[in-house]
Structures are given as structure tokens and as C-alpha cells.
């Protein structure tokens, strides 16, 4: 029978391979360690093996297996009295639930994590867990319980020793008031959070608080002050090389600048945000930023900027593997290229969008892109091919009872073809 020595050896090897990303081998070694620890009735070792197996499962996309290992680990940690270990595993369970979009069970896991920390003497761990629980409560619309949880957490912290934790809680409190559309109270809490961050001499916390002040000021319509606070926060993000934070601040700053009519500055900041998100591999965020950039550039008449954003959007959408999003990106590029007079690019982009939509069975979208393709082909001098595409589009749109059919009829009428 295996003993704990063998379990420890297997677990150590698994941890070494985990750093190299060799997940199948990590999982197999974690199971070997689990078998050895279980045979020796070593519950601490077995819990650690379950935790490593859960990490490997997540990395391989096997979330159901990860949940099972986490649940088994919680039971073992409880039996050994390792409350911090229990809290850590409930944190993992909460994150797994959030990854699956199961916010209700994430809330239950967050509550269990709070209860585990309440049985320890770690006030900062408890404050952090209450902060997470409050965020989930706010997301679920239970702002009253969220507020009570934040108040309890604040009351348990020493204002001097735990200024950093207090700052984070106060910023969350600010968001609670913001969700209630009370920007004055939200700003009071944001400024309290800023004072706590400065008292803690924690630059990262101070930057978070400055950004929150900017967001709240913008919500209250004080765009000038919002821009000032967000600009200061951006400087801090740059100094700390906080790329995700930089992108978030740039987005908020651009919104304030658009409201103030400083469109060129906003476009520059949206472009910087999109590049930053691409740099850190946040493709979904990059896509949203590129869409905002293209819209802002369109509104300002900056055709080349809008076209570049559309091309970058195609590249980003292709990386997601989401074919429908890719088709949408090609369609967006096509419409902007057509609007700028680049008909060759528009034709190619509409064709690509249509081909993807046909494969995906997106009947209405495919019919619309086919009609758009026909219109651009005709404008490009390829009248016969353009009419054929328009007529085919019209038949499909009529069959779908789509209002877009009327537009196609108008285009055909202009080409002197009966609709």
C-alpha cells in the first residue's frame, strides 16, 4: 500500500509540472497522491491533492471535475480544523460558479467563505470575503443586504491597521449608492475610500479610489471634474504598469471626454484602450473597445480611424473562434468601407460575412448581407451580378417577412429593375 511519503513525492512532482502547464500529467499525479494519502488516512495531504487536481481540471476545462475535487477538499479541511484552507476552497468554488455563470451558487459559496473566516482571527481575510459577498449581492440586486454586509465588515476593521481593506469596502459602498442613483452619497463614500487609501500610503488603492471618484462624478454629470480625477488615475496606472486598470480608466476617461465634446482626445484614448486590451489578451474587451472606437470615429468623420478599427475588429473577432461574431465584424468593416468609397474592400468583406452567415444558418443576416453585397457590386459597375444578388436577397427577405425587403426593392427600382 502507498504511504504518505509516496503521496508527498507525487504531489511535489505535480506542483513542479503545474508550473510548466503539463496539466494531464499534473492531474494523474494528483490522483496518485490522493490514493497514497487516503491509504495512509492523511486527510491534510488528501485535501492538498484534491486542490491540485481541481486546479488542473480547471486548466483543462473540466469544471465539473474541479467542483467535485473542491467539495471533497472542503470536507477534508473541515475535518482537520484548517479553517483558512476551508475558506480558500470556498473561494475556489465561488470562482468556479462564477465561471459557469451560476451567480446564485457563487453567492452561497461566498457566504460559506465568510462563515469560515468568521471562525478564525484573521480580520483582513474576513473583510475580503465580506467584500466579495457584497459584490455578488449587489450584482444580484440585493443592495440592502450588500450594504449591511459592508457595514459589518467596516465595523470589524481597525481604521488604522486596516486602512487598505477599509478603502476597498468604502469603494464598494460607493457603488451601492451609485446603483441607487444617489451620486452625492456615492461620492462621499468614494472620497472616504480615497482618504483611507492615502492613510494607508497605498498607491494602488489610491488610484482605485480616484477612478471611483471619476466614475461617480461622471454619473452626477460633473464631466470636467470626472475627467480630472480619471486623468490623475491614468497617470497612476501608467506608473504602476497596471494594464487591465489602464484600459478600464481609459474607457471611463474617453466617455467623459465625449460628453465634453473633446472627441479627438476620446478617440485617442479608446484606441489606446483597445491596444492595451489586445496586449493583455483580453479579446472580448478589445472587441467592445474597438466597436466604441469605430462609432466615435464615425461620428467625428474620421473615416480612416473607423476603417482601421473595423479591420482590427475582424482580426480580434477571428481570434475568439466565435464565427457569428466574426461575421458581424466583417459586416461592420464592409459597411464602413462602402461608406468611405472603398468598394473593393466592401465587396470582399460583405462576401465573407455572407459566406459565414450561410454556413451558420443565419437566414436573415445572410439575406441582408447578400442585398448589401448586391448594392455595392452595382455601385462598383458590376450591375448584372449586383442585380442577381439583390433579387435573390429580396426573395429571401420576403419569405422571412422582413422590413429590409422594402429597402432592397427601392435599390432595385433605382436600377430600373421591377421589384
Secondary structure, DSSP 8 states (H G I E B T S, - for coil): ---HHHHHHHHHHHHHHHHHT-HHHHHHHHHHHHHHHHHTT-HHHHHHHHHHHHHHHHHTT-HHHHHHHHHHHHHHHHHHT-HHHHHHHHHHHHHHHHHTT-HHHHHHHHHHHHHHHHTSS-HHHHHHHHHHHHHHHHHTT-HHHHHHHHHHHHHTS-TTTTHHHHHHHHHHHHHHHHHTT-HHHHHHHHHHHHHHHHHTT-HHHHHHHHHHHHHHHHHTT-HHHHHHHHHHHHHHHHHHT-HHHHHHHHHHHHHHHHHTT-HHHHHHHHHHHHHHHHHTT-HHHHHHHHHHHHHHHHHTT-HHHHHHHHHHHHHHHHHHT-HHHHHHHHHHHHHHHHHHT-HHHHHHHHHHHHHHHHHHT-HHHHHHHHHHHHHHHHHTT-HHHHHHHHHHHHHHHHHTT-THHHHHHHHHHHTT---
